[in-house]
Amino acid sequence: MVETPVLDWLLDSDPSLRWRVERDLARAPEEVWRATRARVPHEGFGAALLARQDPDGLWAGGAYFPADASRDEPGQPWTATTWSLNALREWGVEPGALRPDTAGLLARNARWEYEGLPYWSGEVDACINAYTLANGAWLGADVSAIADWFPRHRLADGGWNCMWVEGATRSSFHSTLNSVRGILDHEVRTGGTAALREARHAAQEYLLERALFRRLSTGEPHPWATHLAYPFRWHYSVLRAVDHFRAASLHEGTAPDPRLAEAVGLIRAARDADGTWHQRQRYEGRVWFEVDAPPGEPSRGLTFHALRVLDWWDTARE
């Protein structure tokens, strides 16, 4: 159970988070959290981001990077179309709240910065393709080319690496987690394909064999796996990884894999004395607006996700 002060603090949040707190932590009736979710396009973060969609369907004039992106600016900008779609999808916005026929607008007007490839056909980066697979399923676009891409580009050790075009032959934690998250979202919305499901299961095994944060060869932990920050962006963390395994378990009706135990313990240990999880860092880069706390302060996003995975894990063991 979530302590009342922390739960009240989480409920006192933007509708884009509040409805998920109501559903997953407060166990509110469906009509309650659905009513809050319906507010997202009209209030707060959701309304502010929707207002920034241009008539051509894009945000900031670019697919993955804004049209005016510069190599000299600090960090990676998070304002372009893909990142904006990711946020709206995560916040539970219905496709009809976007500009009419956004999928068609992007098919006609959006091209990847990599070789000008068509938006819904994807490109060569596994993470980008995963986001686009999920966003296409959400918006009703034809992303069959990306669905076919993933099984064909999985590496021999089970996962993916966005640097495969540069010759990488070993999978990456970051690329693999982004890929399985996108594949699962597509599967939940569309039913997926047998080939994608098989690829997802094999890639999840890649992560589980490494306890979600250890090198397979030496057992040495990757220090960046416990660097918690929200929004997650493309970065890997044990919290984001366990959150995926929770979603996969609930989707498939399976029990939590016991090999998650050490990662769950790290999440539990990261809780601060006030009962929340504090923002450890902020991923540098241009944003439309901030949606969570600065480093060092309690983070509603981290606290929600951490409490949700702990609730799932602990409930399964009662």
NUZA-711253 format. One line per 4 residues: number of its first residue (from 1); their letters; for each residue z, y, x of C-alpha. Coordinates in pm, 1 decimal, m for minus. Layout:
<pts>
NUM = A = Z:Y:X ~ ...;
</pts>
This chain:
<pts>
1 = MVET = 0.0:0.0:0.0 ~ m74.0:356.1:112.6 ~ 224.4:588.2:136.0 ~ 219.4:848.3:m142.5;
5 = PVLD = 212.9:1159.6:81.4 ~ m86.3:1027.5:278.9 ~ m266.0:917.7:m36.8 ~ m207.2:1256.7:m199.6;
9 = WLLD = m339.7:1426.6:114.2 ~ m653.2:1210.9:106.4 ~ m705.7:1279.7:m262.8 ~ m686.6:1653.0:m192.5;
13 = SDPS = m1031.0:1643.7:m35.6 ~ m1395.6:1715.4:m100.5 ~ m1541.2:1505.6:m386.6 ~ m1762.2:1324.0:m133.2;
17 = LRWR = m1451.0:1159.6:8.0 ~ m1216.3:1178.2:m289.3 ~ m1416.7:936.4:m506.6 ~ m1402.9:670.4:m235.5;
21 = VERD = m1028.8:721.9:m193.0 ~ m988.1:682.9:m569.3 ~ m1195.1:363.8:m575.4 ~ m1086.6:188.7:m256.7;
25 = LARA = m727.7:302.3:m197.4 ~ m585.1:441.7:m521.3 ~ m747.8:166.7:m731.9 ~ m836.0:424.0:m995.5;
29 = PEEV = m1025.2:310.1:m1308.0 ~ m1401.1:306.9:m1263.6 ~ m1452.6:596.1:m1503.8 ~ m1224.6:812.0:m1287.6;
33 = WRAT = m1395.1:760.7:m953.4 ~ m1742.0:770.2:m1109.0 ~ m1659.2:1108.0:m1264.2 ~ m1554.6:1238.1:m923.1;
37 = RARV = m1866.0:1093.9:m761.4 ~ m2080.7:1273.9:m1017.9 ~ m1937.2:1603.6:m889.7 ~ m2063.0:1552.3:m533.8;
41 = PHEG = m2411.1:1707.1:m581.0 ~ m2262.5:2012.8:m750.1 ~ m1958.3:2093.7:m536.2 ~ m1849.1:2120.2:m177.4;
45 = FGAA = m2026.4:1938.9:102.1 ~ m2282.7:1764.1:m117.2 ~ m2399.6:2082.0:m288.9 ~ m2409.4:2269.9:42.7;
49 = LLAR = m2625.7:2007.2:211.7 ~ m2859.9:1963.9:m83.5 ~ m2916.1:2340.2:m86.1 ~ m3051.3:2316.4:268.6;
53 = QDPD = m3335.1:2077.3:182.0 ~ m3666.3:2259.1:220.8 ~ m3953.7:2246.3:m32.9 ~ m4143.1:2000.1:189.6;
57 = GLWA = m3852.6:1753.9:158.4 ~ m3722.6:1795.6:513.0 ~ m3409.5:1948.1:658.1 ~ m3443.9:2181.3:957.5;
61 = GGAY = m3814.7:2105.2:981.1 ~ m3777.1:1776.6:1168.3 ~ m3734.8:1402.8:1124.9 ~ m3459.7:1322.1:1377.8;
65 = FPAD = m3438.0:1655.5:1560.5 ~ m3471.5:2002.9:1406.8 ~ m3804.6:2172.9:1464.5 ~ m3641.3:2431.7:1691.1;
69 = ASRD = m3439.9:2182.3:1896.6 ~ m3403.8:2268.6:2263.0 ~ m3319.7:2045.5:2555.2 ~ m3089.0:2322.3:2674.2;
73 = EPGQ = m2858.9:2327.6:2371.4 ~ m2527.0:2143.4:2399.8 ~ m2514.8:1796.2:2251.3 ~ m2751.2:1647.6:1996.8;
77 = PWTA = m2824.0:1852.2:1683.8 ~ m2716.3:1678.8:1361.4 ~ m2907.1:1895.9:1112.2 ~ m3247.3:1728.5:1079.2;
81 = TTWS = m3373.2:1511.8:794.2 ~ m3243.5:1170.5:898.9 ~ m2889.1:1293.0:961.7 ~ m2885.2:1485.8:635.4;
85 = LNAL = m3004.1:1181.3:440.7 ~ m2742.9:965.5:613.6 ~ m2465.8:1198.9:502.7 ~ m2583.2:1229.6:142.3;
89 = REWG = m2621.9:852.6:113.0 ~ m2275.0:793.5:256.2 ~ m2129.4:1052.8:17.0 ~ m2268.5:863.3:m281.6;
93 = VEPG = m2528.7:1116.6:m393.2 ~ m2782.0:974.8:m637.7 ~ m3150.0:1012.2:m533.8 ~ m3222.8:1225.8:m837.6;
97 = ALRP = m3004.8:1503.5:m697.8 ~ m3252.2:1561.4:m413.3 ~ m3582.9:1742.4:m456.0 ~ m3813.3:1554.1:m694.8;
101 = DTAG = m3994.2:1267.4:m518.5 ~ m3821.1:1321.9:m187.7 ~ m3950.5:983.9:m71.4 ~ m4307.3:1097.4:m139.8;
105 = LLAR = m4250.7:1437.4:19.2 ~ m4128.1:1273.3:337.7 ~ m4417.2:1026.6:336.5 ~ m4657.5:1321.3:326.2;
109 = NARW = m4478.5:1576.6:541.7 ~ m4242.3:1405.7:787.6 ~ m4347.3:1258.3:1119.5 ~ m4129.0:1115.8:1391.4;
113 = EYEG = m4095.4:1315.7:1708.7 ~ m4199.9:995.4:1885.6 ~ m4581.3:991.6:1879.7 ~ m4598.6:1152.6:1534.7;
117 = LPYW = m4550.7:820.1:1356.5 ~ m4522.0:820.4:972.3 ~ m4164.3:860.2:854.4 ~ m4118.8:551.2:635.8;
121 = SGEV = m4290.1:321.8:885.6 ~ m4018.1:387.9:1141.7 ~ m4058.7:417.6:1515.9 ~ m3937.3:229.4:1826.6;
125 = DACI = m3566.2:316.0:1822.0 ~ m3346.4:51.5:1654.7 ~ m3083.3:302.5:1542.0 ~ m3340.0:537.1:1388.9;
129 = NAYT = m3512.0:245.9:1217.6 ~ m3179.2:125.3:1077.3 ~ m3102.5:465.2:924.9 ~ m3452.5:482.6:780.0;
133 = LANG = m3435.6:129.9:639.4 ~ m3116.4:221.8:452.4 ~ m3236.2:564.8:345.5 ~ m3564.4:423.1:222.7;
137 = AWLG = m3385.8:159.1:15.6 ~ m3167.5:434.3:m133.0 ~ m3463.1:661.8:m217.8 ~ m3701.7:386.8:m327.1;
141 = ADVS = m3949.1:424.8:m40.4 ~ m4159.9:142.6:96.4 ~ m3981.1:44.1:418.2 ~ m4127.9:m304.7:443.6;
145 = AIAD = m4274.5:m224.6:786.2 ~ m3924.3:m153.4:918.8 ~ m3784.2:m463.3:747.8 ~ m4042.1:m667.5:938.7;
149 = WFPR = m3969.2:m482.2:1264.4 ~ m3605.9:m585.9:1303.3 ~ m3641.3:m966.0:1327.9 ~ m3933.2:m923.2:1567.3;
153 = HRLA = m3744.3:m691.1:1803.1 ~ m3409.3:m865.9:1822.4 ~ m3320.3:m951.3:2182.2 ~ m3241.6:m1297.5:2313.7;
157 = DGGW = m2864.1:m1242.8:2311.8 ~ m2866.3:m1165.8:1940.2 ~ m2862.6:m789.2:1897.3 ~ m3074.0:m483.4:1961.8;
161 = NCMW = m3100.5:m212.3:2223.7 ~ m3273.2:119.2:2154.4 ~ m3378.6:121.6:2520.2 ~ m3591.3:m190.2:2490.8;
165 = VEGA = m3899.9:27.9:2535.1 ~ m3760.2:121.8:2877.4 ~ m3721.4:m244.1:2968.9 ~ m3367.4:m320.5:2847.9;
169 = TRSS = m3318.2:m693.4:2782.4 ~ m2948.4:m697.0:2689.9 ~ m2823.1:m579.8:2354.9 ~ m2618.2:m266.1:2308.4;
173 = FHST = m2298.5:m242.7:2103.0 ~ m2415.7:93.5:1964.9 ~ m2768.4:m17.7:1874.3 ~ m2652.1:m349.0:1731.5;
177 = LNSV = m2387.2:m194.5:1506.6 ~ m2624.0:72.7:1376.1 ~ m2881.3:m198.0:1306.8 ~ m2654.0:m433.9:1113.7;
181 = RGIL = m2511.9:m146.0:911.0 ~ m2860.4:m34.1:807.2 ~ m2973.8:m387.7:732.3 ~ m2667.6:m452.7:516.9;
185 = DHEV = m2712.4:m130.7:321.0 ~ m3076.0:m225.8:256.1 ~ m2967.0:m575.9:153.3 ~ m2702.7:m448.4:m89.9;
189 = RTGG = m2953.9:m216.5:m257.5 ~ m3262.8:m438.9:m261.4 ~ m3154.0:m797.9:m201.4 ~ m3306.0:m787.3:147.7;
193 = TAAL = m3505.3:m1070.7:298.8 ~ m3411.1:m1406.0:446.9 ~ m3537.6:m1297.0:788.4 ~ m3331.0:m979.4:784.8;
197 = REAR = m3021.9:m1164.3:667.3 ~ m3058.1:m1421.3:945.6 ~ m3104.1:m1142.7:1201.8 ~ m2796.1:m959.1:1071.9;
201 = HAAQ = m2579.4:m1269.8:1091.3 ~ m2690.9:m1341.3:1447.6 ~ m2625.9:m981.5:1552.4 ~ m2282.4:m985.8:1392.3;
205 = EYLL = m2210.0:m1296.5:1598.1 ~ m2305.4:m1098.6:1909.0 ~ m2029.6:m849.4:1826.6 ~ m1774.1:m1111.9:1723.3;
209 = ERAL = m1822.2:m1310.7:2043.9 ~ m1712.8:m995.5:2225.4 ~ m1414.0:m932.5:1992.9 ~ m1597.2:m610.2:1897.7;
213 = FRRL = m1501.2:m429.1:2218.3 ~ m1505.5:m657.8:2524.2 ~ m1766.7:m750.4:2781.2 ~ m1869.2:m1111.9:2731.0;
217 = STGE = m1891.3:m1176.5:3105.9 ~ m1547.7:m1050.1:3212.2 ~ m1352.0:m984.4:2893.8 ~ m1303.7:m627.2:3013.7;
221 = PHPW = m1265.2:m379.7:2724.9 ~ m1513.6:m98.6:2678.8 ~ m1297.3:217.3:2676.4 ~ m1534.8:408.1:2447.8;
225 = ATHL = m1479.0:151.2:2171.5 ~ m1142.0:305.4:2089.4 ~ m1252.1:670.5:2101.8 ~ m1216.9:752.4:1732.7;
229 = AYPF = m1409.4:1044.2:1587.9 ~ m1546.7:1132.6:1246.1 ~ m1824.9:1177.3:1140.1 ~ m1918.1:857.0:1321.5;
233 = RWHY = m2278.8:968.1:1398.0 ~ m2452.0:693.7:1602.8 ~ m2152.6:617.8:1822.5 ~ m1973.0:286.1:1837.2;
237 = SVLR = m1603.3:237.4:1770.7 ~ m1390.5:m57.9:1666.8 ~ m1311.1:128.4:1344.7 ~ m1675.5:169.5:1252.2;
241 = AVDH = m1743.0:m192.2:1347.3 ~ m1458.7:m339.4:1141.9 ~ m1565.1:m115.5:853.5 ~ m1903.7:m288.3:865.4;
245 = FRAA = m1750.1:m635.9:869.7 ~ m1538.3:m538.3:569.9 ~ m1852.2:m435.4:379.8 ~ m2035.7:m753.3:479.4;
249 = SLHE = m1739.1:m970.3:379.9 ~ m1709.1:m807.3:38.0 ~ m2084.9:m830.6:m17.5 ~ m2095.6:m1200.4:66.9;
253 = GTAP = m1758.6:m1299.3:m77.2 ~ m1629.2:m1434.2:253.4 ~ m1289.6:m1410.0:420.5 ~ m1235.5:m1181.9:721.8;
257 = DPRL = m1336.3:m1348.1:1047.2 ~ m1022.0:m1415.1:1256.4 ~ m1202.0:m1287.1:1564.4 ~ m1158.7:m935.9:1423.5;
261 = AEAV = m782.2:m954.1:1474.4 ~ m765.5:m780.5:1810.9 ~ m989.2:m494.0:1696.0 ~ m781.6:m454.6:1380.2;
265 = GLIR = m472.5:m435.6:1599.3 ~ m625.7:m152.5:1799.3 ~ m697.4:39.0:1479.2 ~ m343.1:m12.8:1356.3;
269 = AARD = m199.3:98.9:1690.1 ~ m402.2:421.7:1683.1 ~ m208.7:550.0:1380.1 ~ m6.4:860.6:1455.7;
273 = ADGT = 356.0:920.2:1367.0 ~ 268.0:1121.2:1057.2 ~ 91.9:817.6:906.5 ~ m258.7:948.9:969.0;
277 = WHQR = m524.8:895.1:1231.6 ~ m597.1:1205.4:1437.2 ~ m938.6:1321.6:1548.2 ~ m970.6:1224.4:1915.3;
281 = QRYE = m1291.7:1410.8:1989.3 ~ m1592.0:1573.0:1827.2 ~ m1945.8:1468.4:1908.0 ~ m2109.2:1781.0:2039.8;
285 = GRVW = m2411.8:1924.7:1864.9 ~ m2532.9:2169.3:1603.1 ~ m2418.0:2102.4:1244.3 ~ m2478.1:2269.2:908.6;
289 = FEVD = m2101.5:2287.8:857.7 ~ m1791.6:2097.0:963.2 ~ m1671.8:1818.3:733.8 ~ m1356.9:1707.9:913.5;
293 = APPG = m1073.1:1826.3:1132.7 ~ m1106.0:1947.5:1492.5 ~ m980.1:1729.6:1779.1 ~ m606.0:1679.8:1781.4;
297 = EPSR = m557.4:1725.8:1407.0 ~ m523.6:1465.8:1129.3 ~ m864.6:1342.5:1016.0 ~ m920.9:1252.4:653.4;
301 = GLTF = m1235.7:1059.3:742.5 ~ m1068.1:846.1:1006.8 ~ m754.7:796.0:798.8 ~ m951.9:683.2:494.2;
305 = HALR = m1164.5:435.0:687.0 ~ m868.2:301.1:884.1 ~ m649.1:251.7:577.9 ~ m937.0:88.8:392.7;
309 = VLDW = m1002.8:m172.1:661.8 ~ m631.3:m241.1:707.3 ~ m586.5:m282.7:333.0 ~ m876.7:m529.8:324.4;
313 = WDTA = m747.5:m721.5:626.7 ~ m385.6:m735.1:513.8 ~ m464.7:m821.8:151.9 ~ m676.0:m1119.1:263.7;
317 = RE = m371.8:m1255.1:449.3 ~ m115.3:m1224.1:172.2;
</pts>
